[in-house]
């Protein structure tokens, strides 16, 4: 079998590297009784080529649980995250450009979290997956000075159940009460109970 010319191989490689993001659209109806927040949001999310639907929906959940009541201090927006190491998964800037809230998803290292805490007023990490316990045991002590950091864990079986709600066009009714989150998708409901691994230090 004849080999392909070198320029064909280069083109094939570039084609693989230039994979495009997959677009998902979500309509959220949020009834958050813990925060007294009731709102509807129409969102467009891009699934990065290296990202799973589980991670995508954790990002969507993070938006729903952290979206502010109003835009007086700016809107919560999806950032480039995996596509740009200088940006988180979501962030909120006020009208002056000040970074109000940095939201990360996954299991970042302590240096990334320290950098984020130095840039933003608040930093929230939403972690998930079966390896959280091992990751957390290795990083927890390194975060003691990060007084504006909150870390939430989504149990692995719950994040996996959430991933099964993934559709290119989604309609969610999301209810929050007493720390429990119920996500009603088009075909099923998932209950999520985030656990707080770390809360910000109380003001002195």
C-alpha positions as CSV (number, residue, x, y, z in Angstrom):
1,X,0.0,0.0,0.0
2,X,1.6,3.4,-1.0
3,X,2.3,5.8,1.8
4,X,0.5,9.2,1.9
5,X,2.5,12.3,0.9
6,X,3.8,14.3,3.9
7,X,1.5,17.2,3.2
8,X,-1.6,14.9,3.4
9,X,-0.4,13.7,6.8
10,X,0.0,17.3,8.0
11,X,-3.5,18.1,6.8
12,X,-4.9,15.1,8.5
13,X,-3.2,16.0,11.8
14,X,-4.4,19.6,11.6
15,X,-7.9,18.4,11.0
16,X,-7.8,16.3,14.2
17,X,-6.3,19.2,16.2
18,X,-8.9,21.6,15.0
19,X,-11.9,19.8,16.4
20,X,-14.8,22.1,17.1
21,X,-16.8,22.5,20.2
22,X,-20.3,21.0,20.3
23,X,-23.1,23.5,21.1
24,X,-25.7,22.8,23.8
25,X,-28.6,25.0,24.7
26,X,-30.4,25.0,28.0
27,X,-33.5,26.7,29.4
28,X,-33.4,27.0,33.1
29,X,-36.3,27.7,35.5
30,X,-34.7,28.2,38.9
31,X,-36.6,28.2,42.2
32,X,-33.9,28.5,44.8
33,X,-35.7,28.8,48.1
34,X,-32.5,28.8,50.1
35,X,-31.5,32.1,48.4
36,X,-35.0,33.4,47.6
37,X,-34.0,33.5,44.0
38,X,-36.6,32.8,41.2
39,X,-35.4,33.3,37.7
40,X,-35.4,31.9,34.1
41,X,-32.3,31.8,32.0
42,X,-31.6,30.8,28.4
43,X,-28.0,29.6,28.0
44,X,-25.7,28.4,25.3
45,X,-22.8,26.2,26.3
46,X,-19.9,24.9,24.3
47,X,-18.7,21.4,25.0
48,X,-14.9,21.4,24.6
49,X,-13.5,18.5,22.5
50,X,-11.7,17.2,25.6
51,X,-14.7,17.7,27.9
52,X,-17.3,15.1,29.0
53,X,-21.0,15.8,29.2
54,X,-20.7,15.1,32.9
55,X,-18.4,18.1,33.3
56,X,-20.5,20.2,31.0
57,X,-23.6,19.7,33.2
58,X,-21.6,20.4,36.4
59,X,-20.7,23.7,34.8
60,X,-24.4,24.3,34.1
61,X,-25.3,23.3,37.7
62,X,-22.6,25.7,39.0
63,X,-24.2,28.5,37.1
64,X,-27.7,27.8,38.5
65,X,-26.4,27.6,42.1
66,X,-24.3,30.8,41.9
67,X,-26.2,33.1,39.5
68,X,-26.8,36.4,41.3
69,X,-30.2,37.9,42.0
70,X,-29.5,40.8,39.7
71,X,-26.8,42.3,37.6
72,X,-25.9,45.3,39.8
73,X,-22.4,43.8,40.2
74,X,-22.3,42.2,36.7
75,X,-23.6,39.1,35.2
76,X,-22.3,35.5,35.8
77,X,-21.0,34.3,32.5
78,X,-19.4,31.2,31.1
79,X,-15.7,31.7,30.5
80,X,-13.3,29.8,28.2
81,X,-12.1,27.5,30.9
82,X,-10.5,24.5,29.2
83,X,-9.6,26.6,26.1
84,X,-7.7,29.3,28.1
85,X,-5.7,28.5,31.3
86,X,-6.1,32.2,32.3
87,X,-9.9,31.9,32.6
88,X,-12.1,29.8,34.9
89,X,-15.3,28.0,33.9
90,X,-17.5,30.8,35.0
91,X,-16.9,34.3,36.2
92,X,-18.6,37.6,37.2
93,X,-17.1,41.1,36.6
94,X,-18.6,44.3,37.9
95,X,-19.1,47.3,35.8
96,X,-15.6,48.6,36.6
97,X,-14.0,45.3,35.4
98,X,-13.3,44.1,38.9
99,X,-13.4,40.3,39.1
100,X,-16.1,39.5,41.6
101,X,-16.6,35.8,41.4
102,X,-14.3,33.1,39.9
103,X,-15.9,29.6,39.6
104,X,-13.9,26.5,38.8
105,X,-15.0,23.0,38.0
106,X,-12.9,19.8,38.6
107,X,-9.8,19.2,40.6
108,X,-7.3,22.1,40.0
109,X,-4.0,22.3,41.8
110,X,-3.4,24.6,44.8
111,X,-1.3,27.1,42.7
112,X,-4.2,27.7,40.3
113,X,-6.6,28.2,43.2
114,X,-4.2,30.6,45.0
115,X,-3.8,32.6,41.8
116,X,-7.6,32.8,41.5
117,X,-8.0,33.9,45.1
118,X,-5.6,36.7,44.5
119,X,-7.6,37.9,41.5
120,X,-11.2,37.6,42.6
121,X,-13.2,38.7,45.6
122,X,-14.7,35.2,45.8
123,X,-13.6,31.8,44.5
124,X,-15.9,28.8,44.3
125,X,-14.7,25.3,43.3
126,X,-17.2,22.6,42.4
127,X,-15.5,19.2,42.4
128,X,-16.8,15.8,41.4
129,X,-15.8,12.3,40.4
130,X,-14.6,9.1,42.2
131,X,-11.1,10.5,42.8
132,X,-12.1,13.5,44.9
133,X,-11.1,12.0,48.2
134,X,-7.6,11.3,47.1
135,X,-7.2,14.7,45.5
136,X,-8.6,16.5,48.5
137,X,-6.4,14.7,51.0
138,X,-3.4,15.9,49.0
139,X,-4.4,19.5,48.6
140,X,-6.5,20.5,51.6
141,X,-3.6,21.7,53.8
142,X,-2.2,23.8,51.0
143,X,-5.4,25.9,51.0
144,X,-5.4,27.1,54.6
145,X,-4.5,30.8,53.7
146,X,-7.1,31.1,50.9
147,X,-9.7,32.9,53.0
148,X,-12.1,33.6,50.1
149,X,-12.3,30.1,48.8
150,X,-15.4,27.8,49.0
151,X,-15.2,24.2,47.9
152,X,-18.2,22.0,47.1
153,X,-18.3,18.3,46.2
154,X,-20.9,16.7,44.1
155,X,-21.1,12.9,44.9
156,X,-19.9,10.8,42.0
157,X,-23.1,8.8,41.5
158,X,-25.1,12.1,41.5
159,X,-22.8,13.8,38.9
160,X,-23.1,10.7,36.7
161,X,-26.9,10.7,37.1
162,X,-26.9,14.4,36.1
163,X,-24.8,13.6,33.0
164,X,-27.6,11.3,31.8
165,X,-29.8,14.4,31.4
166,X,-27.6,15.8,28.7
167,X,-29.3,16.7,25.5
168,X,-28.3,19.2,22.8
169,X,-31.5,21.2,23.8
170,X,-32.4,20.9,27.5
171,X,-35.2,22.3,29.6
172,X,-34.5,22.1,33.3
173,X,-36.7,23.0,36.3
174,X,-34.2,23.3,39.2
175,X,-35.5,23.5,42.7
176,X,-33.2,24.2,45.8
177,X,-34.4,23.8,49.4
178,X,-32.4,23.0,52.6
179,X,-29.3,22.2,50.7
180,X,-30.9,19.7,48.4
181,X,-31.1,20.3,44.6
182,X,-33.7,18.7,42.4
183,X,-33.1,18.9,38.7
184,X,-36.2,18.0,36.6
185,X,-35.1,17.2,33.0
186,X,-37.2,16.4,30.0
187,X,-37.4,12.7,30.9
188,X,-36.3,12.2,34.5
189,X,-35.4,13.9,37.8
190,X,-32.1,13.9,39.6
191,X,-31.5,14.8,43.3
192,X,-28.2,16.3,44.2
193,X,-26.9,17.0,47.7
194,X,-23.6,19.0,47.5
195,X,-21.3,18.8,50.5
196,X,-19.2,21.7,51.6
197,X,-15.5,20.6,51.9
198,X,-14.3,24.1,52.7
199,X,-16.0,27.4,53.6
200,X,-14.5,30.9,53.6
201,X,-12.9,32.1,56.8
202,X,-15.3,34.2,58.9
203,X,-14.6,38.0,58.9
204,X,-12.6,39.2,61.9
